[in-house]
Amino acid sequence: MSERPAKPDPKAVSFSEQALAEYHEILGHYPQRRAALMPVLWLAQREFGWISKDVMAYLADLMEIPIGWVEGAVTFYTMYYTRPMGKHHIQLCTNLSCRLRGADEVMSALRRSLAIDPGETTADAKFSLDRAECLGSCGTAPVIQLGSGPYVENLTVEKAQELVDRLKRGTSVDDMTSTPPAEDVDG
């Protein structure tokens, strides 16, 4: 007989005082708690590094909403991490434009350089590698997004290797990056 997985425990985690104050500030911007879920998930991810089952239970309890709403948002949106991530989370776009311009070769080079496959984290927890469906930067394909931050565009195998080498050395990659495109809020 197999053992059932442990039920998520909302008491296993809690926000720091600073994050809890930010949580209350976020709630003040929304007419209903449920409407604040996505920014609260960002806050939780920043606080805990990823959204575990215990974090989902904690947020549902804290926000007084069904855990299904929290799980639904976390599992639908790829921007929320459901596993521990490395210090450097490399997401390579593998959509059509990027693939036509060399994303497959870049992915192969990243896999060799990091000795991990997409969906994995290095043993030293310094790097995570993932495929991204579309990063909205087709004109500068192929493209990598570092975490939820800057893009590295117009990639080549050599440029991707230089990026990894710099990140391994702890040297700046600022001259290689650009800001992700802003969402068009006006439609």
N, C-alpha and C positions, 0 to 999 in steps of 0.2 A: 504494500500500500504506500503510495507516494504521499509526501507531506505537502500540505497546502502552503502556498506562499504567505508570508506574514501580511496581515492587513496593514495598509499605510497608517502611520501614527502621526496625527497632527501635532502631538506634543514633542516629537523627536527633533524638531527644528523650530527656530523662532527668529524673527528679525532682531537686529541690533537696535539700540535706542534710536540711532540716527535713521536707520531704514524705516523703523516704525513711524517716526515723525514724518518722513517723506511719504509713507503710505497714507497717513491721514491727510496730508496736503493734496495728494492725488485724488482722494475721495472727494475733496471739496470742489473739484473741477467737473464732477459728473452728477447728473440728477439721480442716478441709481447706482448701487454698488456694482451690479453686473457690467455696466458700461465702462467701469474702471478696470476691468479684468486685464486687458492687454497691457496697459502701462504698469499694472501691479506685477504681471508676469515678468516684464523687463526688469523691474526693481528686484524681484526675487532671483532672477538669473544673475544679475550683477552681484547680489548679496551672497548667493550660495554657489555660483559657478555653473549650475545646471538645474533643471527642474525634475527632481526625483519624485517618486510616488508620495513620500512623506511631505515634500514641499507642496505638492498638489493638495494633499489632505489639509495641511496647515493653512494654505490660502483659502480653501473652501470654508474651513472653520472660521478663519479670521473675517472673511468677507460675508459670511452667512449666506452662502450660495451652494447649490448642489455640486458635489465633486465632479459630476458628469460634465458640467459646464466648463470647469477648469481643465479636466482631461481632454475635452473636445477641442478647446483652443490650443492646448499644448501639442496635441498630436496632429492637428490640422496644419498649423503653421510651422514651417521648417526653421524659422528664426529662433525657436525655443529649443534648447538642447535637452534631450532626454537621456543623456549619458555624460559622464565627466569629459570635459574637453581639455586638450593640451593648452599650454600657455599661448601658442600660436595656432589658431584654427584657420587652416587654408581651405577655402571653398573654390573649386574650379568649376566654372560654368561649362556644361557639356551639352548645351542646347545646339540647335542646328548651325547658327552662324559661327559659334565658337568651334564646333567640330570641323566645319568646312575650312577654318583658318588654323587648324593644328592643335586643338584641345586634346585629342587622343594622344598625340606624341608628348605633349606637356604632361598629361596625367601619367604616362608611362615613366617619364623622367622623374616626376615627383615620387612615384611609388618606389623607384630604385633608390633615389636619394634618401628618402625617409625610412625605407624598409618596412612600409606599412601599406595596406590597401585602403581604398575609400571606406569610410565608416569606422576606421580604427584610430587609435592614439598610440604614440610611441611609448615604450616601456618607461622612459624617464619623464613622461607627461609633458614634454615640451611641444609636441606637434600633434595636431589632429588633421586628418585629411578627409574631405567630403566632396561629393559632386553637388553642384547647384543646378537646378533646372533652368533658370534664366536669371541673369543679374541685370538685365535691361541696358546692356552696354554693347549692343551688336556692332555698332560702328567702330568699336575699338577691340573687337574680338581677336583672340581669346582673352578672357579676363579672369582674374582671381579676386576674391574678396577676403580680406584678413579679418576674421571674427565678424563683428557687425560694423566694422569700420571701413577703412580705405580700400580702394581698388588698385590692382596692378594690371594695367591694360597693355594691349598689343604684345602679348606674351610670345616668347619663343622658348624653345627648350633651354637655351643659354640664359635667357633672362630669368626663367623660373629657377634654374640652378643657382644663379647669383642671389636671388631672393632667399632661398633656403640657406645658402652659405652665410649670408649676412645675419639672418635670424639666428643661426647656430652660434655665430660669433658674438651676438648681442650688439651688433653695430646697426646704425640707423638705416632704415629703408625709406625714409621720407621722400628722398629724391626719386623714388620709383613709384610712388603712390599718388592717387588722386582721390577726391571726394566722390562717393557714390552719387548717382543722379538723384535729385530731389523728386519726390512724388508731385505730380501735377494735381494740386488741390482744387484748382478751378475747373477741372474736367476738360 
